[in-house]
Amino acid sequence: MTDLVIAQDSSAEEQLGWQERALCAQTDPEAFFPEKGGSTREAKKVCRSCEVRAECLEYALEHDERFGIWGGLSERERRRIKRQAV
């Protein structure tokens, strides 16, 4: 039983390991969650040079993240992608 728990934990760590390499983890989080009508320019600029941008966007789409900039896209942009996929 312990082996199963360890395997599940390491699998979850591998799946979310990209978060440790994300540039946003080293940046002011408020840039990624602007007030309504606030600029997303700085957050998107960080995302453009991030090596885990694709993993971040995939995570946001799979988990229906409704707030913030994920994978370089706003919530509105992610909604558009989800609608087009249907």
Phi, psi and omega per residue, in radians:
M1 nan -0.716 -3.139
T2 -1.072 -0.678 3.123
D3 -1.072 -0.668 3.129
L4 -1.137 -0.770 3.129
V5 -1.092 -0.773 3.122
I6 -1.102 -0.725 3.122
A7 -1.101 -0.724 3.120
Q8 -1.146 -0.742 3.135
D9 -1.090 -0.793 -3.111
S10 -1.204 -0.571 3.089
S11 -1.138 -0.754 3.107
A12 -1.121 -0.703 3.113
E13 -1.111 -0.723 3.121
E14 -1.121 -0.705 -3.118
Q15 -1.169 -0.583 -3.104
L16 -1.842 0.092 3.137
G17 -1.025 -0.451 3.122
W18 -1.052 -0.508 -3.105
Q19 -1.086 -0.578 3.130
E20 -1.207 -0.462 -3.135
R21 -1.625 -0.096 -3.088
A22 -1.205 2.361 3.127
L23 -1.132 -0.498 -3.128
C24 -1.143 -0.404 3.107
A25 -1.182 -0.289 -3.123
Q26 -1.905 0.224 -3.035
T27 -2.196 2.803 3.092
D28 -1.039 2.037 -3.087
P29 -1.097 -0.413 -3.124
E30 -1.116 -0.460 3.105
A31 -1.117 -0.499 -3.087
F32 -1.582 -0.130 3.124
F33 -2.342 1.139 -3.085
P34 -1.218 2.741 3.045
E35 -1.093 2.754 3.123
K36 -0.945 2.239 -3.122
G37 1.493 -0.109 3.139
G38 -1.306 2.838 -3.109
S39 -1.309 2.457 3.070
T40 -1.875 0.064 -3.025
R41 -0.986 -0.857 -3.090
E42 -1.123 -0.737 3.138
A43 -1.117 -0.777 -3.132
K44 -1.142 -0.567 3.087
K45 -1.119 -0.754 3.086
V46 -1.083 -0.783 -3.108
C47 -1.068 -0.663 -3.095
R48 -1.012 -0.534 -3.117
S49 -1.800 0.191 -3.095
C50 -1.538 2.320 -3.104
E51 -1.265 -0.280 -3.099
V52 -1.971 0.423 -3.112
R53 -0.983 -0.786 -3.113
A54 -1.108 -0.754 3.127
E55 -1.112 -0.676 -3.140
C56 -1.119 -0.828 3.127
L57 -1.102 -0.753 3.118
E58 -1.037 -0.772 3.117
Y59 -1.040 -0.826 -3.104
A60 -1.080 -0.714 3.134
L61 -1.204 -0.731 -3.139
E62 -1.181 -0.573 -3.076
H63 -1.788 0.174 3.073
D64 0.897 0.812 3.094
E65 -1.106 2.201 -3.044
R66 -1.807 -0.167 -3.083
F67 -2.261 2.586 3.010
G68 1.544 3.062 3.097
I69 -1.672 2.178 3.128
W70 -2.308 2.228 3.119
G71 1.063 0.432 3.115
G72 1.471 0.099 -3.116
L73 -2.120 2.554 3.070
S74 -1.377 3.006 3.121
E75 -1.067 -0.714 3.126
R76 -1.092 -0.768 3.131
E77 -1.141 -0.661 3.097
R78 -1.180 -0.662 3.088
R79 -1.058 -0.728 3.123
R80 -1.054 -0.761 3.110
I81 -1.060 -0.775 -3.123
K82 -1.119 -0.681 3.125
R83 -1.140 -0.708 -3.127
Q84 -1.179 -0.497 -3.120
A85 -1.297 -0.363 -3.081
V86 -1.436 nan nan
